[in-house]
Amino acid sequence: MAHIDSSKHILEDFAEKLSDIAVVEKAPKMEGRSMMMFLTEKR
């Protein structure tokens, strides 16, 4: 819980590296003690 900003940054970097094959469906957000982000493939 102390490193929420760095966790969000890691997920955003991951999405950026996959930007040629995937798009962010749902941006990173906290759900309880977990941070989640949804990616979908580009068509």
N, C-alpha and C positions, 0 to 999 in steps of 0.2 A: 504494500500500500504506500510505501514511502517513495517509490520510484515510478509513479504513474506517468510522468512526463517522458521519461526515457523509454518506457514501454510503448507509448504512443508513437514516439519517434522511430522506434525499431519497426513497428508495423507499417508506418508510412514509407520508410525506406524499402521495405519488402515489396510493397505495392508498386513503388516506382520502378524497381528492378524487373517486375513482371509486367510492366505497362505495355510491352509489345504483344503480350498474349492474353492479358487479363485486365478487367476494369473493376473498380471498387463499386460494389453494389450497396454496401452499408459502411460508412466511415467507422473508424475505431471508436468504441465506447465501452464504458465500464458496465458490467452486469455482475453485481455482487462484488466478489474479489477478483473476478476475471475480466480481462479486456478482450473484446471480440471484434473482428472485422470480417466482412463477407466479400469475396472476390468471385467474379464470374468470367468465363472465357469470352474473348472477343469473337464475333462472328463475321 
